[in-house]
Amino acid sequence: MGVHIRNNLRIYRKEIGYRQHHVAKLLGIKNTSEISRWEQGKLLPGTMNLLKLSILYQVSVKDLYVEFIDKITRELLLQEGEI
């Protein structure tokens, strides 16, 4: 089983009252399976779609992927200390 990246995509989508098919249509995606994989953490959205989601949900990218970005930040700080 692959690694799942925890996120808040589903939470913010539901807060604005959208269903997956609304988000897919707004992003120009043909079906909801991609949105579902993003929300389940099985796949990361591309940069452009990530930015669009941030705008659509009116939150920062960090708010969408808090734990993942915190993990990356810790790893970078550790590597920075090794330089």
ZATORTOR-977773 format. One record per atom (N, C-alpha, C, O, CB): residue in one letter; z, y, x. Coordinates in pm, whole numbers, padded with zeros to 5 digits, always signed. Last residue first. Glycine has a CB too. Layout:
! residues N
AZYX ...
! end
This chain:
! residues 83
I+00657+02169+02454 I+00557+02237+02537 I+00622+02316+02648 I+00552+02380+02728 I+00469+02328+02452 E+00852+02077+02290 E+00813+01990+02401 E+00714+02057+02496 E+00690+02006+02606 E+00753+01863+02348 G+00869+02257+02087 G+00982+02247+02180 G+00950+02163+02302 G+01014+02177+02406 G+01101+02189+02110 E+00641+02193+01949 E+00647+02322+02016 E+00759+02321+02120 E+00744+02378+02229 E+00669+02437+01913 Q+00715+01955+01832 Q+00611+01954+01935 Q+00614+02083+02014 Q+00590+02082+02135 Q+00473+01933+01873 L+00904+02054+01648 L+00943+01956+01751 L+00842+01954+01865 L+00880+01951+01982 L+00956+01815+01689 L+00739+02215+01493 L+00850+02276+01568 L+00899+02183+01678 L+00932+02227+01788 L+00966+02312+01473 L+00568+02022+01382 L+00515+02125+01470 L+00624+02189+01555 L+00605+02214+01674 L+00442+02232+01390 E+00753+01877+01226 E+00678+01810+01333 E+00622+01912+01432 E+00627+01890+01553 E+00565+01725+01275 R+00836+02074+01044 R+00932+02012+01136 R+00861+01947+01255 R+00904+01960+01369 R+01017+01908+01062 T+00587+02120+00913 T+00655+02229+00985 T+00754+02173+01086 T+00757+02217+01201 T+00727+02322+00886 I+00543+01874+00791 I+00449+01922+00892 I+00513+02031+00977 I+00496+02033+01099 I+00320+01975+00825 K+00761+01878+00613 K+00748+01771+00713 K+00655+01815+00826 K+00686+01796+00944 K+00694+01642+00647 D+00697+02098+00452 D+00821+02099+00531 D+00815+01995+00642 D+00860+02020+00754 D+00943+02074+00440 I+00464+01999+00336 I+00455+02115+00425 I+00581+02127+00509 I+00573+02163+00627 I+00432+02244+00344 F+00576+01789+00184 F+00472+01762+00283 F+00462+01876+00384 F+00453+01852+00504 F+00337+01740+00214 E+00754+01922+00010 E+00803+01822+00107 E+00703+01797+00218 E+00741+01784+00335 E+00836+01691+00036 V+00570+02103-00133 V+00691+02146-00062 V+00731+02046+00047 V+00741+02083+00164 V+00806+02164-00160 Y+00310+02153-00254 Y+00336+02043-00159 Y+00457+02073-00072 Y+00447+02069+00051 Y+00212+02019-00070 L+00319+02371-00423 L+00251+02251-00468 L+00287+02129-00383 L+00293+02017-00433 L+00101+02272-00466 D+00442+02565-00270 D+00510+02519-00392 D+00448+02389-00444 D+00518+02306-00503 D+00503+02627-00501 K+00243+02605-00078 K+00369+02541-00038 K+00445+02490-00161 K+00505+02383-00156 K+00457+02639+00042 V+00058+02744-00226 V+00023+02608-00181 V+00150+02534-00141 V+00164+02415-00168 V-00077+02614-00060 S+00231+02918-00492 S+00179+02906-00356 S+00141+02761-00327 S+00185+02669-00395 S+00283+02956-00254 V+00107+02960-00829 V+00212+02927-00733 V+00148+02917-00595 V+00026+02910-00582 V+00284+02793-00772 Q-00068+02955-01051 Q+00004+03077-01014 Q+00127+03048-00928 Q+00235+03103-00950 Q+00046+03153-01138 Y-00243+02761-01115 Y-00104+02736-01152 Y-00013+02854-01118 Y+00106+02853-01151 Y-00053+02611-01083 L-00478+02880-01011 L-00471+02837-01151 L-00327+02822-01199 L-00293+02866-01309 L-00545+02706-01169 I-00411+02913-00740 I-00442+03029-00824 I-00425+02994-00971 I-00364+03070-01047 I-00587+03079-00797 S-00373+02647-00665 S-00268+02745-00640 S-00288+02868-00729 S-00192+02921-00786 S-00266+02786-00491 L-00624+02542-00725 L-00506+02494-00798 L-00391+02593-00784 L-00320+02621-00881 L-00462+02355-00746 K-00778+02678-00534 K-00802+02701-00677 K-00683+02655-00760 K-00644+02723-00856 K-00929+02626-00722 L-00674+02566-00299 L-00659+02709-00324 L-00681+02742-00471 L-00609+02825-00528 L-00757+02789-00237 L-00757+02303-00341 L-00615+02332-00324 L-00588+02480-00352 L-00492+02515-00420 L-00567+02294-00182 N-01034+02332-00341 N-00966+02292-00465 N-00816+02317-00458 N-00755+02350-00559 N-00992+02145-00494 M-01071+02407-00071 M-01112+02497-00179 M-01041+02461-00310 M-00994+02549-00381 M-01265+02492-00199 T-00963+02180+00072 T-00910+02316+00088 T-00945+02406-00030 T-00857+02475-00083 T-00963+02378+00217 G-00930+01889-00143 G-00990+01966-00035 G-00935+02108-00034 G-00869+02151-00129 G-01144+01968-00048 P-00628+01713-00229 P-00745+01792-00265 P-00801+01862-00142 P-00728+01889-00047 P-00710+01897-00375 L-00542+01389-00110 L-00519+01534-00103 L-00644+01606-00152 L-00755+01566-00119 L-00482+01578+00042 L-00434+01099-00278 L-00543+01174-00218 L-00505+01321-00215 L-00442+01371-00309 L-00676+01151-00295 K-00210+01001-00390 K-00297+00904-00325 K-00408+00973-00245 K-00468+00912-00157 K-00358+00810-00428 G-00044+01150-00549 G-00026+01158-00404 G-00110+01058-00327 G-00084+01033-00209 G+00117+01137-00371 Q-00085+01175-00814 Q-00011+01056-00771 Q+00014+01056-00620 Q+00087+00970-00570 Q-00087+00930-00810 E-00244+01402-00816 E-00110+01409-00873 E-00024+01290-00832 E+00097+01304-00817 E-00119+01417-01024 W-00480+01298-00702 W-00407+01407-00637 W-00263+01409-00685 W-00170+01417-00604 W-00475+01544-00665 R-00549+01108-00894 R-00516+01063-00756 R-00443+01171-00679 R-00354+01141-00599 R-00644+01023-00680 S-00602+01281-01111 S-00496+01181-01119 S-00454+01134-00979 S-00334+01122-00952 S-00542+01062-01203 I-00825+01416-01017 I-00704+01491-01047 I-00585+01396-01049 I-00479+01427-00995 I-00716+01566-01183 E-01002+01197-01010 E-00967+01267-00886 E-00839+01348-00904 E-00753+01348-00816 E-01082+01360-00843 S-01022+01125-01279 S-00966+01029-01183 S-00925+01097-01052 S-00826+01059-00991 S-01066+00917-01155 T-01144+01289-01463 T-01003+01317-01430 T-00947+01225-01323 T-00833+01244-01279 T-00919+01305-01553 N-01478+01400-01369 N-01381+01322-01447 N-01240+01344-01393 N-01220+01410-01290 N-01417+01172-01444 K-01620+01608-01235 K-01678+01539-01350 K-01579+01458-01432 K-01596+01447-01553 K-01786+01450-01304 I-01508+01931-01156 I-01498+01789-01125 I-01536+01712-01251 I-01492+01745-01361 I-01353+01750-01076 G-01475+02205-01171 G-01610+02151-01158 G-01612+02004-01118 G-01707+01958-01055 G-01687+02231-01058 L-01234+02311-01227 L-01265+02293-01085 L-01405+02236-01063 L-01449+02221-00949 L-01162+02202-01021 L-01234+02308-01504 L-01224+02436-01435 L-01262+02427-01287 L-01315+02521-01229 L-01084+02491-01447 K-01241+02027-01546 K-01352+02113-01589 K-01352+02246-01516 K-01456+02293-01471 K-01346+02136-01740 A-00991+01951-01441 A-01115+01897-01385 A-01234+01987-01421 A-01317+02018-01335 A-01140+01752-01436 V-00821+02086-01618 V-00821+02120-01475 V-00951+02073-01411 V-01013+02147-01334 V-00699+02058-01403 H-00881+01952-01856 H-00899+02098-01846 H-00910+02139-01700 H-00998+02218-01663 H-00780+02172-01914 H-00810+01689-01797 H-00952+01719-01819 H-00980+01870-01817 H-01090+01911-01782 H-00999+01659-01951 Q-00530+01703-01776 Q-00611+01678-01656 Q-00758+01715-01678 Q-00823+01766-01587 Q-00600+01532-01615 R-00418+01984-01970 R-00436+01840-01951 R-00527+01822-01830 R-00594+01917-01787 R-00497+01771-02081 Y-00185+02254-01952 Y-00318+02197-01933 Y-00312+02046-01923 Y-00214+01988-01875 Y-00384+02255-01808 G+00051+02403-01963 G+00000+02339-02083 G-00140+02282-02073 G-00207+02263-02174 G+00003+02435-02193 I+00179+02496-01748 I+00083+02589-01809 I+00014+02527-01930 I-00072+02589-01992 I-00021+02632-01705 E+00337+02274-01692 E+00403+02402-01723 E+00307+02501-01788 E+00347+02580-01873 E+00461+02463-01596 K+00153+02080-01619 K+00218+02069-01751 K+00285+02201-01791 K+00289+02235-01909 K+00321+01955-01750 R+00092+02174-01363 R-00014+02161-01464 R+00047+02159-01603 R-00002+02226-01694 R-00097+02033-01439 Y+00340+02153-01236 Y+00284+02286-01260 Y+00170+02282-01362 Y+00153+02376-01439 Y+00234+02347-01130 I+00369+01869-01239 I+00472+01957-01297 I+00412+02093-01332 I+00431+02143-01443 I+00590+01975-01199 R+00147+01782-01096 R+00162+01745-01238 R+00261+01839-01308 R+00238+01883-01420 R+00209+01597-01251 L+00200+01890-00838 L+00079+01923-00913 L+00095+01897-01062 L+00060+01981-01145 L-00040+01845-00859 N+00391+01861-00646 N+00433+01915-00776 N+00314+01949-00865 N+00327+02030-00957 N+00520+02039-00755 N+00415+01562-00442 N+00369+01697-00473 N+00419+01737-00612 N+00479+01658-00685 N+00215+01706-00465 R+00409+01322-00180 R+00477+01382-00296 R+00430+01525-00315 R+00410+01599-00219 R+00630+01378-00278 I+00169+01107-00094 I+00220+01239-00057 I+00277+01305-00182 I+00205+01338-00276 I+00108+01328+00006 H+00193+00773-00006 H+00175+00869-00115 H+00241+01000-00076 H+00355+01002-00029 H+00234+00814-00249 V+00024+00543+00197 V+00126+00646+00188 V+00093+00739+00072 V-00022+00779+00055 V+00137+00725+00322 G-00081+00224+00055 G-00093+00345+00135 G+00023+00440+00115 G+00108+00421+00028 G-00222+00414+00103 M+00000-00119+00085 M+00000+00000+00000 M+00000+00125+00089 M+00073+00130+00188 M+00123+00000-00096 
! end
